[in-house]
Amino acid sequence: MKRREVISVIGGAAAWPLAAGAQQGERMRRIGLLLVSGSEPLGPFREALADIGYVEGKNIQIEVRSAQGQDTRVLELAAELVRSRVDVIIAVQTPAAHAAKNATRDIPIIVMAGDPIATGLITNLARPGGNITGLSATAAEAAAKSLELIAEIKPGARRVGVLGNADDPF
């Protein structure tokens, strides 16, 4: 899945808790975006939200917090988002996901990170429980599904190559 597609899926997932709250009236909804390093390109994310009726400045506000590569700051930034009373937290990368999980049990958290089972975020992909949901391209169950899809697309494939960065916690 291309990065742009992943960001679009996250945008749609972020709107789910917002849509549930929209029934309570037309107040500005707030999305907390928690990043470990840099700042992800927000264009595709904003476009995905706009496609389903959520426009920044009109009916949503996006609060971006980035630790700028300083893992120790991510806990502080997650707590800051909770104090600012965002409606949903999107945590990009595993350290951000753990920080968000430690900061709240009430605010929905959408995770875009590495294997959430292996890193202790959840115990089951099908039923993550609590306030966490999201995407993982590296979970063992996701890898099995990828191989299943490859077998469908290329039934005679005898070798499959996978490229990755073992140092990237995503």
Buried (B, 14 or more C-beta within 10 A) or exposed (E): EEEBEBBBBBBBBBBBBBEEBBEEEEEEBBBBBBBBBEEBEBEBBBEBBBEEEBEBEEBBBBBBBBBEEEBEBBBEBBBBBBEEEBBBBBBBBBBBBBBBBEBBEEBBBBBBBBBBBEBEBBEEBEEBEEBBBBBBBBBEEBBEEBEEEEEEEEEEEEEEEEEEEEEEBB
